[in-house]
Amino acid sequence: MILIDQLIGKYNTISLIGMVKNAGKTTLLNELIDQAYWEKTILGLTSIGYDGEKTDSVTNTPKPTIEVFPGTLVATAQSLLNREHLRYEVLEVTDLTTVFGPIVIVRMRNHAEVELIGPRSNHGIEKVSRIMKNWGAKLVLIDGALDRVSSASPALADGVFLSTGAALSRDMNQVVNQTLHRINLLRLKSVTTNLSDFKLLKENNQIGIMDDKGHIDVIHLKTGINAGSELKNHLKNNSKYIFFPGAVTYSTLKDVVDLTHGKVAVVVSDGSKLFVERDNYHELLAKGLKIFVLDEINLIGVSINPFSPKGYYFDSEILKQRLMEKVKDLKVINVFES
């Protein structure tokens, strides 16, 4: 069975995220678009960043463009559709704006290359996904942007594909280890108690310390970065959890471990909010770090790109097998296999 058939009917929205530029994310996106067209399945496409340009805006290297087919639904900035080669029907003009103008929902009328720029907020992505589903999309694909792992958030997508490959490092061991580390963060398990209390903290964007009786002390800080001194003033002998609604870095986790000696667990909104390198993470785990999420991410697959734009490449089968040995329950796909 081809990949798209395994996704349609099982998922409403799937986010594609990359470990690094040139990891093969756009190649995977194009393959899914192509499969959907030949299977006569209507896809919806949008992006949490800007993608589809022929030259990478950061590295100035050529990159694959996004190719769509007649019937594909696209949510992007209106000005990016003002190209002579594009034929489309405007379905809705939204109240969402970008630096390139308002976001519109269109149905493509020809096979063409498009540029995607979508909402930067979870609310915006949810809105355009919902509109495209209302117009008949059987599946919405969200193109995640570089360093925006937050596009894996379960608030955005009910399934996630992670793209990785040789562009990450010349050392295959590093590629495997860093990819497995990111997978482990994305797949952290949910906290099992006081879920409604944690959800309320998240809705109010509040940092909170919960004791063993379920009482919560709200910390009036905008972020958890450099929060060590403030946390110290609020921690008690019976403190059990610290909840962070936003991004959490190594320094924040280190503060918690150093202050509590691992006796207080950290809870974050989801695994996409964690930004900590593999070695630092293992150092903290060895010191007793306990960490949970409020919402689990449904990582459904990993795609690999064995080629680097710098000219080196890996044996694709070895890379694929090494990952498959560690993540037996995930699909591992070589984006360049026919």
N, C-alpha and C positions, 0 to 999 in steps of 0.2 A: 504494500500500500504506500502511495506517495505521501509525503509529509503533510501537505495541506489537508488531505482527507482525514488525517489523524487529529487535526485541530478543529475543523469545522464541526459545529454542534457541541463540542466539548468546552470551548472557550468563547467568550464574547470579545475580549480585548487581550492582545498579546503585546508586550513591550520587548523590543530588541535593544540590548545594551552592549557596549563594547568595553573590554579591559583597557583598550588603547586605540588610537587611530590606526587604520589599516589592519584591523583585526578580522575583517571580512563581514562586518555587520551589514553593509549595503549590498554585498553579494548575496547574503542570505535573504535579505529583504526582496531583492529582485527575483530570486528563485521562487519565493513564496507567491509573489505577484504573478509570475509566469505560470506557475502551477494552477493558481486560482482561475486564471483566464481560460486555460485549456480544459479545466474541470467545470467551466461555466458557473463559477462561484463569484458573487459580488464581494469585493474587498473594500474596506475603508482605510485610508492612509492619513496619518498626520505625524507631527514631530514635536518633541519637547524642546528642540533646538532648531538649528538651521542646517539642512542637509540637501544634497542633490547637486551642488555646484561642481563643475568639472575640475576645478583646481582647488586643492585644500587651502583654506584661508590662513592656516597657521604654518604648515610646512611648505607650502607652495609646490606641492607635488601633485601629479595627476591622480584622480580618484574616480571610482565608478559612479556613473550617474544613476538616478532612479528612473526606471522605465515603467510606464503604465500602459494599460490597454483600454480599448473602448469599454465603457461600463464601470470602470474603477471610480470609486468615490474618493475625492481628495479634499482635505481641509488645509488650506494654506493662505498666505497673504495675497490679497487681490492683485497687487502690482507684479508679483512673480508670475502671474498667469498672462500678463500682457506680452506674449511672444507670438510671432507670426506662425510658428509651427504648431501651436496649441489650438485644439478644437474642443470646446466643452460647453456644458449647459450649467448655468448658475442655479443652484437649488435654494440656497439660503445665504444671506449676508448676516453674519453674527455681530454682536456688540463687543466682541473681543478684538483688541488691537495689538499690533506689533510695530516695530520700527519701519516695516515695509507696508504698513497700512492695515486695514481691517481684514480679519480672517473670513474667508468665504468657503462654502461647501459647494463643490462642483461635481458633475458627472462627466468623465472624459468621453470624448467622441472619436478620438484617434489614438494610435500607438505613438507615444511621444516621451521625451525626457522632461521631467518636472523637477522643480526645486520645492522643498518643503520647509515651511517655517510655521510652527504652531504655538499654542499658548505656553507660557512659562509656568503657569500655576496648575496644581492638581484640579482645581475647580474648572479651569478652562479646558483641560484635556478631557475631563469627564463630560463636559457639555458638548464638545464637538464629536466625541465618540457616540454619545447618545443621539445626536442629530443624524449622524451617518447610519446608525442602526435603524432609526425611524425611516430613513430613505431606502432601506433594503439591504444594507451591508450585513453579510453573514458573519463576518469577522473584521475587527478593526485592529490594524497593526500600528503601534506607536514607535516611531523611530527615536530612540534615546540619543542624547547628545553626549559628546566626550566629557568625562568627569561629572556627568549628571546621573550617577548611579541611582539617584532618587527616582528616576523614571522607572525603576523596578518596583517602586512602592505598590503594595497591594491596593492602595487607594486609587491607583491608575489602571492596573491590569490584573486580570485573574490568571495570567500565565506569563512567564518570562523566559527569553532565550539570552544566554550570555555568549558573546563572541570573544575569542582569544586567539593568539597565534604568535608567529615568529617575530612580529613587530614589537612584541613586549620585551624580548631579550635575545641575544645571540646564543644564550645558554638554554638548551631545552629543559634542563632541570629547573632553572629559574621560572620558565614559562609554566611548567607543570605545578610547581610549588605555589607560585603567586595565584594561579587560576584556582587551585584547590582552596587556598586561603579565602579568596573572594567568594567561592561557592559556600564555604563554611559560614561566612558572615551572612550571606543572603539566606541561608537555611537555618538560622538560629530558631530554637523552639520557643513557643509562647509561654508566658507566665500563666500559671493555672489558677491563681486566686485573685480576688478583688478586681476582676476585669472591669466592672462598671466604674470603679474609682479611677483606675488608670485611664480609661476612655475619657472621663470628665477632665482629667488633667491635660490630656492631649487636645481635647476640644478647646480648652481655655489657654493652650500653649503655655502651660505652667510646669516648672520643675517642682517636684514634691518628694518629701521623705516620708515613708510609711512605716509605722512601728508594728510590733507583733500583735497589736490589738486592732489593726486596720485604721488607726487614726493617722491623718495626713497633715504634715507641716509644709505649707507652700513656701518655696524659696522665691523671693522677688528678684529674679535675675532674668535678663533677656536670653542668655545662652549659658551653656554649661562650661564654656571655655574660660580657663583661669578662675574657676569657681571654688578652688580648694579652701580658701580662707572663710568664705561664706558657708560652705558645707560644714566646716569644722564647728561653726557656731550653732548649727542646728542638729548635728548628729547626737544621738543618745545611746545608752547601753542597750535599749530594746529596739533600736532602729533595724528594719528588716530589708527595705527596698529603697532605692533612689530612682525616680523616674525622670527621664529626659525626653522631651517631645521632639527636639530637633537634632541637628548634627552633633555627634559625639566623637571626640578625638582621643588620641593616645594620652595626652596630658590630663584630660578629664578623668579617664579611666584610672590612670596612675594615682591621681589625687584620691579617688575613692578607695583604691586598694591600700594605699599608704595610710589613710586615715582610719580605715576600718579593719585592716589586716584580713580582708576577704570575708568578713562576717556579714557585710551588707551587700546584697545583690543589686546589680544595675538592670533596669528595664528601659528599653528604648522603643520608639514607635514601631520600627521594623528594621531589618538588617541592612537596608540601603542607607541608613543614617550613620553607620559606623565607618570611620576613616582612621584606620590604624594598620601599620605595616605588619607583615607576618611575624617577623622576629620579635617586635615589641608586644604583639598580641600573645605569643607563646610565653614571653617573659612574665606577663601579667597573669596568665592562667596558672603558671607555676607558683605564683605568689598567692593564689587563691581567688582570683577573679571569678565571679559567677555572673553570667549575663543572660538575659532573656529579652524577648520582644513582646509587644502587645499584639501585633498582627504578623502572622507568618507569610513569607513570600513563597509563591508557588513557582519555583524554578523547574522548568520542564525540559530544558535541553541546553547543550553547549555546542557551538559551532567553532571549528578550528580553521585557521588560515595558515598553512605551512610556509608561506612566502612572505618575506619582508621587502618593503620598498627600497631598502638599502642594498639589496642584491643577494643576500644569503637566504637559505631555505633549509627546512628540516625534512626528514623522511616522514611523510604524512601518516603512514600506517603506524610507525612507532609512536608518534605523538598521540595519535588517536587511541591506540591500545593502552598507553600509559594512563591516560585520563579515564578510559572505560574501566580499567582495573580498580580505580578508586571511587568511581561514581556509577556503580552498576545499574542504579535505578533511573539514570538520566539518559536521554538521547544524546549521543555524541556524533556530530555530523561534520564531515569535511566539505566545506562549501565549494570546493573545486572538483569534487567527484561528480561525474555525469550520472 
